[in-house]
Amino acid sequence: MDTRLKQRNGLDVAVSKSATIRPTGPQLVRLYTNMVRVRRLDEFLVDAYYSGRLAGPFFHSQQGQEAIGAGACTFLRPDDYVWYTHRGHGVCEAICKGLPMRAFVAEHFGKATGSCNGIGFINTCAPELGMFGMGGTVGGESTLAAGTALAAQFRGKGQAVLCFLGDGAMGEGSVHTALLMSANWNLPVVWLCSNNGMSMWVPVEAAYPKENVADLAFGYDIPSTIEDGQDVAAVYSAVHTAVERARSGQGPSFIEFKTCRYRPQVEGVADYCLDGLRDPVEVKRWKQRDPIDLCARRLLEEKILTREDLDRIDEEALAEVQDAERFAAESPLPDPSLLDTALYAS
């Protein structure tokens, strides 16, 4: 944990005291497997975009940020709620929460077997997994998450709500409204900010006067912490602590993850940064701490897995992606009459 942020309320202290709450060997294997699955799927979707196979006009890669979604979502309860951002169209969060890869790919191919019947594209709808899509604007998921957390609080079943945000969303009024109300009403929501240093094409230092966006949570009296977004074990530990706080009625938490997106903001557009391009040296430096490579080294060093095991996991992930591609390609297109009921109700 980054100790430069000196909070006076809760979560950072709780995380430091719960340093032993780390993933077990089998849990770490599952986290690693999910990161590999998501990376391979993301790579496929990037290729599918450039080969014209996607039903929509764009794709936002999540490569480099897999540890955050995997560490946060892999071990949630089925009845917990997740609100994701446009980054990767929820690829990491949805797959790690349990959405079949077939349904995700079919949606991006615009097929009737997709998670939103082929008409949502960037949305991943899986009510049975506590996912209802994403907000239509940057930070738009925040008020939806606050409302969902209020419903969970009324229900009283110990459900937690996870809301993913980017550093750029921290400048949106809707986010601050949601943070304020979550604090006022002591809602069971965990705010997860993936600070990849780039709000679309604007570096965070040009848009925010301080180093850590988690400082904003202090103003709402929301416990916060700053974590290494490349370390899936650190993500798991911090989110586990925050989720348990939410379940036990202790209210919201805010976690900032320092991370990097490897690819441009949106595929097909140059990787702009202010009036030029993003420095490729910066991305190369971050890739030296790739979340999958970091986890693989730990698994090998602790003799949890062998190199052969890692190769097998990668091969199985590739096979799963290929199966999802075949399934999507062979699936039917949606019935046009679906729009009559999907958009309007009588």
KAQUIRA-V882825 format. One record per residue. N is the residue number from 1. RES is the residue in three letters. PHI is phi in degrees with one decimal (* if undefined). NEAR is the number of other ideal C-beta (glycine too) atoms within 10 Angstrom. Layout:
((N:RES:PHI:NEAR) (N:RES:PHI:NEAR))
//
This chain:
((1:MET:*:17) (2:ASP:-75.5:14) (3:THR:-83.9:9) (4:ARG:-68.5:8) (5:LEU:-90.0:18) (6:LYS:-99.8:7) (7:GLN:-83.9:18) (8:ARG:-117.4:9) (9:ASN:-151.6:12) (10:GLY:90.2:19) (11:LEU:-67.1:25) (12:ASP:-62.7:24) (13:VAL:-66.9:13) (14:ALA:-61.8:18) (15:VAL:-65.4:23) (16:SER:-65.2:12) (17:LYS:-76.6:10) (18:SER:-106.0:14) (19:ALA:-60.9:10) (20:THR:-77.9:6) (21:ILE:-78.5:14) (22:ARG:-118.8:13) (23:PRO:-62.9:21) (24:THR:-70.8:9) (25:GLY:-56.5:12) (26:PRO:-60.8:9) (27:GLN:-65.0:14) (28:LEU:-65.1:20) (29:VAL:-63.1:17) (30:ARG:-67.0:16) (31:LEU:-62.0:25) (32:TYR:-62.3:26) (33:THR:-59.2:20) (34:ASN:-65.5:23) (35:MET:-63.7:27) (36:VAL:-65.4:23) (37:ARG:-59.1:24) (38:VAL:-67.8:27) (39:ARG:-61.6:22) (40:ARG:-65.1:20) (41:LEU:-67.2:25) (42:ASP:-61.0:26) (43:GLU:-60.5:15) (44:PHE:-63.0:19) (45:LEU:-66.7:24) (46:VAL:-62.5:17) (47:ASP:-63.8:13) (48:ALA:-64.4:18) (49:TYR:-62.7:20) (50:TYR:-71.6:11) (51:SER:-93.7:8) (52:GLY:74.8:6) (53:ARG:-93.6:17) (54:LEU:-79.1:20) (55:ALA:-76.1:18) (56:GLY:-103.5:14) (57:PRO:-89.4:10) (58:PHE:-156.1:15) (59:PHE:-149.5:24) (60:HIS:-111.6:21) (61:SER:-69.6:22) (62:GLN:-108.5:29) (63:GLN:-59.1:21) (64:GLY:104.8:25) (65:GLN:-115.2:26) (66:GLU:-63.7:31) (67:ALA:-63.5:32) (68:ILE:-71.0:29) (69:GLY:-65.7:31) (70:ALA:-67.4:30) (71:GLY:-63.9:31) (72:ALA:-84.3:28) (73:CYS:-103.9:26) (74:THR:-59.0:23) (75:PHE:-113.3:18) (76:LEU:-72.5:22) (77:ARG:-73.9:14) (78:PRO:-58.9:9) (79:ASP:-92.3:14) (80:ASP:-75.2:23) (81:TYR:-108.6:25) (82:VAL:-132.5:28) (83:TRP:-115.9:28) (84:TYR:-109.7:28) (85:THR:-101.7:24) (86:HIS:-71.7:21) (87:ARG:-62.1:22) (88:GLY:73.2:26) (89:HIS:58.0:27) (90:GLY:80.4:29) (91:VAL:-56.8:29) (92:CYS:-72.4:31) (93:GLU:-64.1:30) (94:ALA:-67.8:28) (95:ILE:-64.3:26) (96:CYS:-74.0:26) (97:LYS:-80.4:27) (98:GLY:125.3:15) (99:LEU:-67.3:21) (100:PRO:-60.9:16) (101:MET:-60.9:23) (102:ARG:-57.1:20) (103:ALA:-66.2:22) (104:PHE:-69.0:23) (105:VAL:-67.5:29) (106:ALA:-59.7:27) (107:GLU:-62.1:29) (108:HIS:-74.1:28) (109:PHE:-93.3:23) (110:GLY:70.3:20) (111:LYS:-103.3:22) (112:ALA:-64.0:15) (113:THR:-86.9:19) (114:GLY:-72.1:26) (115:SER:-63.8:24) (116:CYS:-118.5:18) (117:ASN:62.5:17) (118:GLY:83.3:23) (119:ILE:-116.1:18) (120:GLY:-98.7:20) (121:PHE:56.3:19) (122:ILE:-79.8:18) (123:ASN:-90.8:20) (124:THR:-120.5:29) (125:CYS:-104.3:21) (126:ALA:-145.4:20) (127:PRO:-54.3:9) (128:GLU:-66.3:10) (129:LEU:-109.9:21) (130:GLY:75.0:22) (131:MET:-125.0:24) (132:PHE:-121.5:16) (133:GLY:104.2:19) (134:MET:-135.3:23) (135:GLY:-70.4:19) (136:GLY:-83.8:10) (137:THR:-129.9:11) (138:VAL:-60.5:20) (139:GLY:80.2:22) (140:GLY:-64.3:19) (141:GLU:-71.3:27) (142:SER:-64.8:28) (143:THR:-69.9:18) (144:LEU:-64.5:19) (145:ALA:-65.7:27) (146:ALA:-63.4:26) (147:GLY:-64.5:15) (148:THR:-64.3:22) (149:ALA:-66.1:29) (150:LEU:-64.1:17) (151:ALA:-63.8:13) (152:ALA:-64.2:23) (153:GLN:-63.9:19) (154:PHE:-61.8:8) (155:ARG:-67.6:11) (156:GLY:69.8:8) (157:LYS:-106.5:10) (158:GLY:76.4:16) (159:GLN:-75.9:20) (160:ALA:-113.7:24) (161:VAL:-118.8:28) (162:LEU:-108.7:27) (163:CYS:-121.6:31) (164:PHE:-90.7:28) (165:LEU:-135.5:27) (166:GLY:-104.5:23) (167:ASP:-62.0:23) (168:GLY:-65.4:23) (169:ALA:-69.3:23) (170:MET:-70.4:25) (171:GLY:-97.8:16) (172:GLU:-94.3:16) (173:GLY:-62.0:10) (174:SER:-62.0:18) (175:VAL:-65.5:24) (176:HIS:-70.6:16) (177:THR:-61.1:14) (178:ALA:-66.5:28) (179:LEU:-61.5:24) (180:LEU:-60.2:15) (181:MET:-68.7:19) (182:SER:-64.6:27) (183:ALA:-73.9:19) (184:ASN:-61.8:12) (185:TRP:-99.4:15) (186:ASN:54.8:14) (187:LEU:-79.2:22) (188:PRO:-83.0:29) (189:VAL:-125.4:34) (190:VAL:-113.1:26) (191:TRP:-90.2:29) (192:LEU:-119.3:30) (193:CYS:-102.1:29) (194:SER:-86.3:25) (195:ASN:-91.4:24) (196:ASN:-93.2:24) (197:GLY:78.3:17) (198:MET:-137.3:22) (199:SER:-89.8:20) (200:MET:57.3:13) (201:TRP:-118.6:18) (202:VAL:-119.2:17) (203:PRO:-64.7:16) (204:VAL:-61.1:19) (205:GLU:-67.5:10) (206:ALA:-87.2:9) (207:ALA:-117.3:14) (208:TYR:-140.1:19) (209:PRO:-78.7:6) (210:LYS:-121.1:11) (211:GLU:-77.0:15) (212:ASN:-117.1:19) (213:VAL:-70.3:23) (214:ALA:-62.9:27) (215:ASP:-57.5:17) (216:LEU:-62.8:21) (217:ALA:-64.2:27) (218:PHE:-60.2:17) (219:GLY:-64.7:11) (220:TYR:-102.6:18) (221:ASP:60.0:14) (222:ILE:-101.4:23) (223:PRO:-56.0:26) (224:SER:-142.9:26) (225:THR:-152.2:28) (226:ILE:-120.0:26) (227:GLU:-128.8:25) (228:ASP:-78.9:19) (229:GLY:-72.5:27) (230:GLN:-95.0:26) (231:ASP:-105.2:20) (232:VAL:-64.2:28) (233:ALA:-68.8:18) (234:ALA:-66.9:21) (235:VAL:-61.8:28) (236:TYR:-56.3:23) (237:SER:-61.2:22) (238:ALA:-66.2:30) (239:VAL:-69.6:25) (240:HIS:-56.7:19) (241:THR:-62.0:24) (242:ALA:-66.2:30) (243:VAL:-64.5:22) (244:GLU:-65.1:16) (245:ARG:-61.7:20) (246:ALA:-62.4:26) (247:ARG:-62.3:16) (248:SER:-88.8:10) (249:GLY:83.8:11) (250:GLN:-89.8:16) (251:GLY:92.7:21) (252:PRO:-77.6:32) (253:SER:-138.0:30) (254:PHE:-131.3:29) (255:ILE:-125.9:29) (256:GLU:-102.8:27) (257:PHE:-111.7:28) (258:LYS:-80.9:20) (259:THR:-153.7:25) (260:CYS:-151.5:22) (261:ARG:-96.2:23) (262:TYR:-76.2:17) (263:ARG:-103.8:17) (264:PRO:-60.6:18) (265:GLN:-53.7:22) (266:VAL:-141.7:15) (267:GLU:-62.4:17) (268:GLY:90.7:10) (269:VAL:-120.5:11) (270:ALA:-58.1:11) (271:ASP:-81.5:18) (272:TYR:-69.2:15) (273:CYS:-149.7:18) (274:LEU:56.6:10) (275:ASP:-100.2:6) (276:GLY:-142.3:10) (277:LEU:-115.0:12) (278:ARG:-64.3:19) (279:ASP:-67.9:12) (280:PRO:-64.5:9) (281:VAL:-64.8:8) (282:GLU:-63.0:14) (283:VAL:-65.0:15) (284:LYS:-61.6:10) (285:ARG:-65.5:11) (286:TRP:-65.8:18) (287:LYS:-65.2:14) (288:GLN:-68.1:9) (289:ARG:-120.2:15) (290:ASP:-59.3:19) (291:PRO:-61.3:27) (292:ILE:-71.6:21) (293:ASP:-64.5:12) (294:LEU:-60.0:20) (295:CYS:-68.5:28) (296:ALA:-61.5:20) (297:ARG:-61.5:10) (298:ARG:-65.2:16) (299:LEU:-61.1:21) (300:LEU:-73.5:14) (301:GLU:-62.8:8) (302:GLU:-89.1:10) (303:LYS:56.8:8) (304:ILE:-81.1:15) (305:LEU:-132.6:20) (306:THR:-103.8:11) (307:ARG:-60.1:10) (308:GLU:-64.6:8) (309:ASP:-63.1:15) (310:LEU:-62.8:18) (311:ASP:-63.6:10) (312:ARG:-64.1:12) (313:ILE:-60.4:19) (314:ASP:-65.7:17) (315:GLU:-64.1:12) (316:GLU:-66.6:14) (317:ALA:-65.4:20) (318:LEU:-62.8:16) (319:ALA:-65.0:11) (320:GLU:-64.8:18) (321:VAL:-64.3:19) (322:GLN:-63.6:12) (323:ASP:-63.6:13) (324:ALA:-64.8:21) (325:GLU:-63.9:20) (326:ARG:-63.4:12) (327:PHE:-60.3:18) (328:ALA:-65.9:25) (329:ALA:-63.4:12) (330:GLU:-90.3:10) (331:SER:-78.3:19) (332:PRO:-77.5:10) (333:LEU:-75.1:11) (334:PRO:-64.9:18) (335:ASP:-70.1:11) (336:PRO:-54.4:8) (337:SER:-67.3:8) (338:LEU:-58.2:13) (339:LEU:-62.8:11) (340:ASP:-63.4:11) (341:THR:-98.6:9) (342:ALA:-74.8:13) (343:LEU:-100.4:8) (344:TYR:-132.1:7) (345:ALA:-124.4:6) (346:SER:-87.8:4))
//
